[in-house]
């Protein structure tokens, strides 16, 4: 997820700040690799602001949550407030530093090395096979997967380097339940055709914008559509199957193709979207959907709580399954958000504090529940706004087989496909531009064909893929 720019950090500025924080940097060696993250977290003491923090160790935490940082930086200060019990229990200070261009800026910081931060959200741009170069091991996958959802998200060769700070049910769409009901929709859509028909009902029977694109911020807002792909496939092995079988990415009837065709079909109809897509307003849209001025947005479930907090009509906010059916059923995917990891280049004492922090954040902070997500801890209960998923089959993706771990990500990055990114030239932005500019769907099919070609060429040159195919 990405949020409004309120603070831009350059590599030099951030490194200059963090160089003076915490303990001496004399020891930058790794902690022992055998210990799984968490020893039990230190019990939280009653929240109380320490009288003097000058001699306490400082744990710096990089976050993409600009809206939850200090008030002076444009946020609501809730992260700092939430963390007070941890600070008291561990006799430390936690300094949150928000980064708005997180997927772009933070990989540069990581690759430059040093003590740029202690704990951070691991960017997707860091290849799985390179995790051990930059991040401290948190434990072995077999052990951690028994306790946590999505423990394979930042795992390589059986070692976990990051745990999701919050999980979610992927494959959903945010909507205003009141507006959809007022339009005459009595059952939620289960196909793209039904979804488009319902948007037309909203257009014809209410004053709401049926679908808000957030086009101006498409470098991150359009990435939200990717979360629908695997659930639309109904196959927890979907990505593995594409790779193992040497298939194209965009194939008519396939999930990638059908999700992004719906994306095009919505954006190419000016009667279903806002009147000026070039000047959308992400922050403003939160209040608009709360008031019923917007009916629908493709955002993850993380956005539901933000929409609910943006006005007096929080009870109207809902999250529906993506309108795709496979083998007669709809599906949802238990997925990870950003994963918390520990900088390998910091002193061991701060690594240990970082371990305690990650454990506490996941198990005790209550952040996932507050944000409308699903706890990374394995449990069945879902927040109320997932009620529309009651009849869906929910699954987690299957790990890549031995020999192909990290290969999908490597091909994805090296080919420039960028399934989980939104840099200039990415197919998501190209499809959106074609739709808004009124181009025929044939222009989208050309985009599909170009990406299929680049994917296949990169895949067939990948040494790990070649070795796997030769062995199988």
LONU-187950 format. One record per residue (C-alpha): residue in one letter; x, y, z. Coordinates in steps of 0.02 Angstrom, whole numbers, plus 50000, padded with zeros to 5 digits. Layout:
aXYZ/...
***
This chain:
x500005000050000/x500595017549969/x500095033850049/x500135052550017/x501815061050005/x502115070650165/x503955067250189/x505285063550059/x506875055450121/x508465054450022/x509765041450057/x511005054150124/x509755062450241/x509135046150316/x510875038850340/x511435054950422/x509985053950545/x510165035850590/x512045036350609/x511815045550773/x510455034150843/x510615019750964/x512185010751017/x513935011550948/x514135003550779/x515714994450827/x514984977050802/x514084973950639/x514184955150637/x512664943850620/x511794936150768/x511814917250780/x510804909650640/x509974895850739/x508804906050848/x507014908050788/x506294925250810/x505514926450952/x505954921551108/x504354926151197/x504094945051190/x504434954951346/x502794957651438/x502084974851407/x502114986751553/x500785000151577/x501035014251454/x502015028551528/x503145041451448/x504925039351514/x505525054651609/x507205055351520/x507575046251357/x509305053351325/x510265037951383/x509075024751316/x509445014451160/x508505020451006/x507735008050885/x507425016050716/x505995008850613/x505685013250431/x503855012950384/x502815016250230/x501355021550342/x501505040250322/x499755042350395/x500255034250561/x501865043550600/x502125058950708/x500855072750689/x502205085250641/x502605074150492/x500805073850433/x500195058050521/x499045054650667/x500425049350786/x499595032550821/x501155021950791/x502135031250925/x500675030751046/x500405012151015/x502255008451048/x502385016351221/x502104999951315/x503514991751216/x504675006351254/x504325005351440/x504494986451446/x506144986751351/x506865003051421/x507095010451247/x506435023051123/x505705018350954/x505915031350818/x504765029150668/x505345036550503/x504075037050362/x504585035650180/x503305039950047/x504225033549894/x504585017649989/x504775004949846/x505985016549756/x507005024849893/x507225010950020/x508024997949902/x509375010949866/x509675013150052/x509784994350079/x510994991549937/x512095005849998/x512244996650164/x512645003650334/x511535008550480/x510155017150381/x508875009550501/x508684995050623/x506994987550576/x506094990450412/x504794984150291/x505714973550162/x505404980449986/x504884968249850/x506324974749743/x507554964849850/x507724947649772/x507384932849884/x509094925449853/x509884941849912/x508924943150076/x510344935550177/x511534948850112/x510534962950190/x509414955650326/x509624945850486/x508884928150488/x507324927050597/x507274908050602/x506914892750498/x505344891750393/x504724875250461/x504674881950639/x503994899250601/x502664892950479/x501854883350621/x501514899650711/x501354913050577/x500364915450417/x501354919250258/x503044914850334/x503654910450159/x503444928250094/x505254933250131/x506054916150143/x507514908750048/x508284891550062/x507244887550215/x507724903350311/x506484917150350/x507104935150344/x505464944550367/x503734942150441/x502194951150382/x501714965550496/x499894962150450/x499044949350340/x497454951250240/x496224942350128/x496784946749953/x495634947549805/x494344960149866/x493604976949820/x493104990949939/x491344997549921/x490005007950003/x488664995450054/x487305008650069/x487575015349892/x487614998149815/x485984993849903/x485165010249851/x485635006349670/x484614990449681/x486014977749696/x485354963349800/x486764950749773/x488604954449753/x489334950849580/x490234934649544/x490814938549366/x491564953449274/x489944955249175/x488914956349334/x490144968749411/x490034980249260/x488134978849260/x488074983649444/x489184998849412/x487925004249279/x486515002249404/x487455013749523/x487725026149381/x485885026149334/x485095025849508/x486225035849623/x487255051849622/x488855042549668/x490355039949556/x490185021249521/x492055017949519/x493485029149573/x495125025549483/x496435035149584/x497265036849414/x498465050849464/x499295039349592/x499275024349477/x501085019849515/x500395012049675/x498505011849659/x498505000949503/x499614988249591/x498084984449698/x497314975049551/x498684962149558/x497984955749723/x496474949149627/x497464938149508/x497834922649613/x496094922249694/x495334924149520/x496304908749465/x495604898249608/x497284889649611/x498534891049755/x499854884149635/x499454896649498/x501134905449484/x502104889149506/x501084881149367/x501424895549247/x503284893849279/x503404874849278/x502334872949123/x503204886849027/x501574896249001/x501294914148948/x500704926549080/x499264934248984/x498164920748907/x496294922948868/x495354914149007/x496844915149123/x496784925449282/x498074938549231/x497164941749068/x495404942249141/x495834953649288/x496684966449178/x495334965349046/x494084970349179/x495274984249230/x495234990649051/x493354988449032/x493014999349185/x494255013149147/x493765014148963/x491965018649006/x491955037149057/x490185035549125/x490795023849263/x492275033749330/x492685051149395/x492595065349269/x494435070249281/x495535054949310/x497135065049285/x496785074649445/x496175061549568/x496465064149754/x496865048749860/x496665057450028/x495075066049973/x494345049949906/x494305042450081/x493005055050138/x492075053849974/x491775035149987/x491305037150170/x489985050250123/x489345039849978/x490015051049840/x491045036249779/x490315018749771/x491815007649734/x493715007149736/x494974993249708/x496014993849866/x496574980549987/x495644977150147/x496904988350235/x495965003250162/x494294998850245/x494825005750413/x495485021650333/x493845024250240/x492865020850399/x493885033850495/x493655047050359/x491885051950409/x490325047850506/x489765033050402/x491045019750444/x489695006350453/x489385008650266/x491125002650219/x491254984950150/x492464973250063/x491794961449931/x492634946649845/x493324950449672/x492014946349540/x492804930549472/x492214912649486/x493224896949458/x492394879849453/x490814887249525/x491634895649675/x492414912049726/x494084912349814/x495094923049930/x496954922349966/x497764924450135/x499154936250092/x500554946250171/x500794964750173/x502534972050196/x503654960750300/x504664967150447/x506514963150440/x508104967650536/x509574976650457/x511054964750456/x512304979050477/x511814985050651/x512564979850819/x511984963550896/x511144972051045/x510004981750927/x509674966050826/x509014957950984/x507944973151021/x507334972350841/x506824954150866/x505834958851020/x505014973050926/x504464962150779/x503754949050897/x502844962150998/x502184971150845/x501434955350772/x500824947250932/x500374961351052/x500234978350969/x498474975750900/x498984984850740/x498244971750623/x496554972350707/x496534991350713/x496944992450529/x495584980050480/x496824966550433/x497114948650485/x498394944250617/x499994936350556/x499754924150699/x498804908950637/x496994910150689/x495294907950609/x494354923550662/x494104937050532/x493594955150561/x491754959450526/x492104968250361/x492594951350286/x490804945250305/x490574944850116/x491944931450108/x490934919350213/x490524907950066/x492214909749981/x493574896649990/x495124904750062/x496874898050033/x498704902450050/x499844900249902/x500934884849888/x502814886749906/x503864885349750/x504664868049729/x506484865349768/x507534872849630/x506264886449589/x506254896249752/x506474914549706/x506474910949519/x504784918949486/x505354935049570/x507004934849477/x506164933049308/x504834945749357/x506154958749401/x507394955249261/x506074954949125/x505374971449184/x503634963849196/x503444969849376/x501864960749427/x501914968849599/x502604985849550/x502035001249456/x503555009849383/x503385020049222/x503125008249075/x502344994749183/x500904985849098/x499664991949228/x500015010149189/x500035006549002/x498344997849009/x497595011949112/x498255025148991/x497575015548842/x495865014648925/x495795032948977/x496385038448804/x494965028748724/x496045016048633/x495294999748573/x495614983748671/x496794978448532/x498054990748608/x497944981048771/x498204964648681/x499814971948608/x500374976248785/x499974958348837/x500954951248691/x502484962048726/x502514956948909/x502294938648865/x503784939848748/x504914948248876/x504384935849010/x504734920648901/x506434926948843/x506994930749021/x506304914249089/x507154903848956/x508824912248994/x508704910349182/x510024897649240/x508994891249386/x507494888449274/x508574879649144/x509314868449279/x507604864349350/x506894859749179/x508414849049139/x508174839549303/x506304837049276/
***
